Amino acid sequence: MKNLILLFSLSTILFLSSCEGDQGPQGQPGINILGQVFETTVNFTASNDYSEFVSFPSYVEVYESDVILVYLLEGVTSGGDDIWSQLPQTFFVPQGTLIYNFDHTFFDVQLYLYADFSDLSTLGPEYTNNQTFRIAVVPSEFATANLTMDDLLENLQLESHDIETIE
């Protein structure tokens, strides 16, 4: 009798789990927004004041609210994979401290060297010649909430209170 009840229960479960209802309405199409990346190689020299303007390629659309990230190619692994470091990047050279940094508009990026010593011409070519950078444009929108710092702190206190009461 137990086997008969077990068999009936299993067949009922299988029958009910294989049922399908009507398909629901089609949802709205999703948005697939990816950031765009391009690479550039520059030489930092006295003639360009150890800085270089890089205009965004015409195929890269940049808005004022987008986030720009820049990476320096520091080397290649034994397997041939690139090693990237995000700017600003600091190096301690015999002359002092050297920093690769950047600033940007939504038209271009300025890559530049900054140092705590005045004569950048004393740098070796490994720091100035054929420096490869990866520039990433991350799509973003300006926040429209217009919250003050007091509003943000109040919301943070409310959230932390909710967490404490849940625990």
Residue, then its C-alpha position, 0 to 999 in steps of 0.5 A: m500500500k505504501n508503494l502504491i501511495l509513493l507511486f501515485s505521489l511521484s506521478t502526480i509531482l511529475f505530471l504537475s511539474s511538466c504543465e505549462g501555462d499560457q506564455g505571457p506578453q513579450g517584455q520590452p527590449g533590453i538595453n545593452i550598453l557597453g563601454q568602448v575602449f581604444e589604445t594609443t601609443v605616445n612619446f613624452t618629449a621636451s617638445n610636447d612638454y611631456s604631455e600628449f592630447v589624444s582625441f577620441p576616435s570618430y567611432v567612439e561617442v563620448y558624452e559629458s557625463d561619461v566616465i573616462l578611465v586610462y590604463l598604462l601598459e606596464g608589461v607583458t606576462s610570459g604567456g603574452d598577456d598585457i599587464w595594465s595599471q590604472l592611472p595615476q601611476t607613480f614610479f620612484v626613479p633615481q631622480g625622484t617621483l614620476i607620475y603618469n596622469f591624465d585629465h579629460t574633456f568629452f572631446d579628448v584626453q591629455l596624458y602627461l608626466y608629472a615629477d617632483f624634479s624639474d629636468l624630465s629629460t634625465l628620464g630614460p626612454e623606458y619612461t618616455n618613449n612608446q608608452t601605450f595607454r588604454i582609454a576606456v569610455v564608460p557610459s554614465e548619466f548624471a544623477t537627477a536626484n539632486l540630494t544634499m549631503d544631509d539627505l544622503l546621510e539621512n538615507l544612510q541612517l535609515e538604511s542602517h537602522d533597517i539592517e539592524t532591525i532585520e538582524 
